[in-house]
Amino acid sequence: MILDVFVDGQEIKIEIPESVLTDADDFFKKMDSDMDKGWKIGPTYVENPDAMMRAQIAADKILTAIDTENRTLAQLMAGYIVSRIPGVRSVNIDIHGEPLNTEIIV
């Protein structure tokens, strides 16, 4: 599976191996458990982030993964997004420090 990610107008196709979608479920559940306690999203603290906010958090981590050339992290975060947002087509990541402005396109 491929998730189209847009960063500052540039398209980056993140290939998500099938193994990420099948083997990382425990990792994704741990992410959800951590976010259940609340999460700081950019400058805003959100007590109970909804599914879309969680996808925005993961997208922000994709941006970090791209910046640090961490392909594994990018694949894991893309896998999280596609596993939690059915029908997601692409992600347009905000690069100005406000993850809540990241668009998840379904």
Backbone as numpy.savetxt, mean C-alpha at the origin, in Angstrom:
# Nx Ny Nz CAx CAy CAz Cx Cy Cz
0.16 -11.12 -10.89 -0.69 -9.95 -10.89 0.21 -8.72 -10.89
-0.28 -7.65 -11.51 0.47 -6.40 -11.58 -0.39 -5.27 -11.02
0.22 -4.45 -10.18 -0.44 -3.25 -9.68 0.25 -2.06 -10.33
-0.54 -1.22 -10.99 0.00 0.00 -11.59 0.08 1.07 -10.51
1.28 1.60 -10.32 1.53 2.61 -9.31 2.05 3.85 -10.03
1.48 5.00 -9.70 1.92 6.26 -10.29 2.56 7.11 -9.21
3.80 7.54 -9.49 4.55 8.38 -8.57 5.02 9.60 -9.35
4.49 10.75 -9.00 4.87 12.01 -9.66 4.71 11.90 -11.18
3.60 11.29 -11.60 3.30 11.16 -13.02 3.97 10.01 -13.73
4.87 9.33 -13.06 5.58 8.19 -13.66 4.88 6.89 -13.27
4.61 6.04 -14.28 3.97 4.75 -14.01 5.03 3.71 -13.68
4.77 2.99 -12.61 5.64 1.89 -12.19 4.74 0.68 -12.03
5.05 -0.36 -12.76 4.27 -1.59 -12.67 4.95 -2.51 -11.65
4.22 -2.82 -10.59 4.77 -3.71 -9.56 4.17 -5.09 -9.77
5.03 -6.01 -10.11 4.58 -7.39 -10.30 4.50 -8.06 -8.94
3.34 -8.62 -8.66 3.12 -9.30 -7.38 3.11 -10.79 -7.65
4.16 -11.49 -7.21 4.17 -12.94 -7.42 2.99 -13.61 -6.71
2.48 -14.64 -7.30 1.36 -15.39 -6.70 1.72 -15.84 -5.28
2.98 -16.15 -5.06 3.41 -16.60 -3.73 3.19 -15.52 -2.67
3.31 -14.24 -3.05 3.07 -13.16 -2.09 1.61 -13.18 -1.67
0.73 -13.38 -2.64 -0.70 -13.36 -2.33 -1.13 -14.57 -1.51
-0.44 -15.69 -1.67 -0.84 -16.90 -0.94 -0.06 -17.09 0.36
1.20 -16.68 0.38 2.06 -16.97 1.54 2.18 -15.83 2.55
1.77 -14.63 2.18 1.97 -13.49 3.06 0.74 -13.15 3.89
-0.26 -14.03 3.91 -1.49 -13.72 4.64 -1.24 -13.44 6.11
-0.36 -14.19 6.75 -0.05 -13.94 8.17 0.58 -12.56 8.34
1.45 -12.18 7.41 2.08 -10.87 7.44 1.02 -9.77 7.29
0.08 -9.97 6.36 -1.00 -9.00 6.15 -1.90 -8.90 7.39
-2.17 -10.02 8.02 -2.98 -10.01 9.25 -2.26 -9.25 10.37
-0.95 -9.39 10.44 -0.16 -8.67 11.44 -0.22 -7.17 11.17
-0.15 -6.79 9.88 -0.30 -5.37 9.53 -1.65 -4.85 10.00
-2.70 -5.63 9.72 -4.04 -5.22 10.15 -4.12 -5.09 11.67
-3.53 -6.04 12.37 -3.55 -6.01 13.82 -2.83 -4.75 14.35
-1.70 -4.43 13.75 -0.97 -3.22 14.15 -1.81 -1.97 13.89
-2.46 -1.92 12.72 -3.25 -0.74 12.37 -4.54 -0.65 13.19
-5.02 -1.80 13.72 -6.20 -1.79 14.58 -5.99 -0.91 15.81
-4.74 -0.69 16.19 -4.41 0.10 17.37 -4.33 1.59 17.06
-4.55 1.95 15.81 -4.42 3.34 15.38 -3.11 3.52 14.64
-3.05 4.58 13.83 -1.86 4.77 13.00 -1.71 6.23 12.67
-0.47 6.69 12.65 -0.20 8.06 12.21 -0.03 8.02 10.69
-0.90 8.73 10.00 -0.87 8.77 8.55 -0.44 10.18 8.17
0.82 10.32 7.78 1.35 11.66 7.56 1.30 12.41 8.87
0.78 13.63 8.87 0.71 14.38 10.13 -0.53 14.06 10.97
-1.41 13.19 10.46 -2.68 12.92 11.12 -2.67 11.57 11.81
-3.12 11.53 13.07 -3.28 10.25 13.76 -4.72 9.80 13.55
-4.88 8.56 13.08 -6.20 8.00 12.85 -6.38 6.83 13.80
-7.40 6.92 14.64 -7.62 5.90 15.65 -8.02 4.55 15.08
-8.87 4.55 14.07 -9.33 3.30 13.49 -9.36 3.43 11.97
-8.20 3.27 11.31 -8.18 3.44 9.85 -9.06 2.41 9.15
-9.84 2.90 8.16 -10.67 1.99 7.38 -9.82 1.33 6.29
-10.44 0.48 5.50 -9.71 -0.29 4.49 -8.98 0.62 3.50
-9.61 1.70 3.08 -8.98 2.61 2.13 -7.78 3.30 2.76
-7.90 3.72 4.01 -6.77 4.36 4.71 -5.62 3.37 4.87
-5.95 2.13 5.15 -4.91 1.09 5.29 -4.18 0.90 3.97
-4.92 0.96 2.87 -4.29 0.86 1.56 -3.39 2.07 1.31
-3.81 3.25 1.77 -2.98 4.45 1.63 -1.70 4.32 2.45
-1.79 3.72 3.61 -0.61 3.48 4.44 0.35 2.55 3.70
-0.18 1.48 3.14 0.66 0.54 2.39 1.26 1.23 1.16
0.49 2.09 0.51 1.01 2.81 -0.65 2.17 3.72 -0.25
2.07 4.34 0.91 3.16 5.17 1.40 4.42 4.34 1.61
4.24 3.10 2.05 5.38 2.20 2.22 5.94 1.77 0.85
5.07 1.71 -0.16 5.56 1.43 -1.52 6.48 2.56 -1.96
6.09 3.79 -1.67 6.93 4.93 -2.04 8.31 4.81 -1.39
8.33 4.45 -0.12 9.61 4.24 0.57 10.39 3.11 -0.09
9.70 2.03 -0.43 10.36 0.89 -1.07 10.95 1.28 -2.43
10.24 2.10 -3.17 10.76 2.55 -4.47 12.00 3.41 -4.25
11.92 4.33 -3.29 13.06 5.22 -3.00 14.30 4.45 -2.56
14.09 3.36 -1.83 15.23 2.58 -1.32 15.54 1.35 -2.18
14.81 1.24 -3.30 14.98 0.11 -4.23 14.77 -1.24 -3.54
13.79 -1.29 -2.65 13.47 -2.50 -1.91 12.30 -3.19 -2.62
12.61 -4.02 -3.59 11.60 -4.67 -4.41 10.67 -5.57 -3.59
11.24 -6.27 -2.62 10.44 -7.18 -1.79 9.37 -6.42 -1.02
9.75 -5.30 -0.41 8.78 -4.50 0.33 7.70 -3.95 -0.60
8.10 -3.50 -1.78 7.13 -2.98 -2.76 6.13 -4.08 -3.13
6.61 -5.28 -3.36 5.72 -6.39 -3.72 4.79 -6.74 -2.57
5.31 -6.76 -1.34 4.48 -7.08 -0.18 3.38 -6.03 0.02
3.73 -4.76 -0.08 2.74 -3.70 0.12 1.72 -3.69 -1.02
2.16 -3.94 -2.23 1.23 -4.04 -3.36 0.32 -5.24 -3.15
0.87 -6.34 -2.67 0.07 -7.53 -2.37 -0.97 -7.24 -1.29
-0.57 -6.48 -0.28 -1.52 -6.10 0.78 -2.68 -5.31 0.17
-2.37 -4.34 -0.67 -3.41 -3.50 -1.26 -4.37 -4.34 -2.09
-3.86 -5.20 -2.97 -4.77 -5.98 -3.82 -5.55 -7.02 -3.01
-5.00 -7.46 -1.88 -5.72 -8.43 -1.06 -6.81 -7.78 -0.22
-6.68 -6.49 0.06 -7.63 -5.80 0.93 -8.63 -4.90 0.18
-8.30 -4.52 -1.04 -9.18 -3.66 -1.84 -9.53 -4.42 -3.13
-10.62 -5.19 -3.10 -11.00 -5.96 -4.29 -11.22 -5.04 -5.50
-10.68 -5.44 -6.62 -10.88 -4.70 -7.86 -9.99 -3.49 -8.04
-9.00 -3.32 -7.16 -8.11 -2.17 -7.30 -7.42 -2.24 -8.66
-7.37 -1.09 -9.35 -6.73 -1.03 -10.66 -5.38 -0.35 -10.60
-5.31 0.71 -9.81 -4.04 1.44 -9.73 -4.00 2.29 -8.47
-2.80 2.80 -8.22 -2.58 3.64 -7.05 -1.80 4.87 -7.51
-2.28 6.05 -7.14 -1.60 7.30 -7.46 -1.08 7.86 -6.14
0.21 7.68 -5.88 0.80 8.01 -4.58 1.12 9.49 -4.47
0.63 10.10 -3.39 0.96 11.49 -3.07 2.42 11.54 -2.62
3.20 12.43 -3.22 4.63 12.52 -2.87 4.94 13.74 -2.00
3.90 14.41 -1.53 4.09 15.64 -0.77 3.89 15.46 0.73
4.03 14.21 1.22 3.96 13.97 2.66 2.57 13.84 3.23
1.57 13.68 2.36 0.19 13.54 2.85 -0.41 12.25 2.27
-0.13 11.11 2.91 -0.63 9.84 2.40 -2.14 9.77 2.22
-2.89 10.57 3.00 -4.34 10.56 2.85 -4.78 11.13 1.49
-3.88 11.77 0.76 -4.18 12.27 -0.57 -3.86 11.24 -1.66
-3.30 10.11 -1.27 -3.03 9.03 -2.23 -4.35 8.48 -2.73
-4.44 8.30 -4.04 -5.67 7.79 -4.65 -5.54 6.30 -4.91
-6.52 5.55 -4.43 -6.63 4.12 -4.72 -7.77 4.01 -5.74
-7.44 3.60 -6.95 -8.44 3.58 -8.01 -8.97 2.17 -8.20
-10.29 2.05 -8.02 -10.96 0.75 -8.13 -11.78 0.75 -9.41
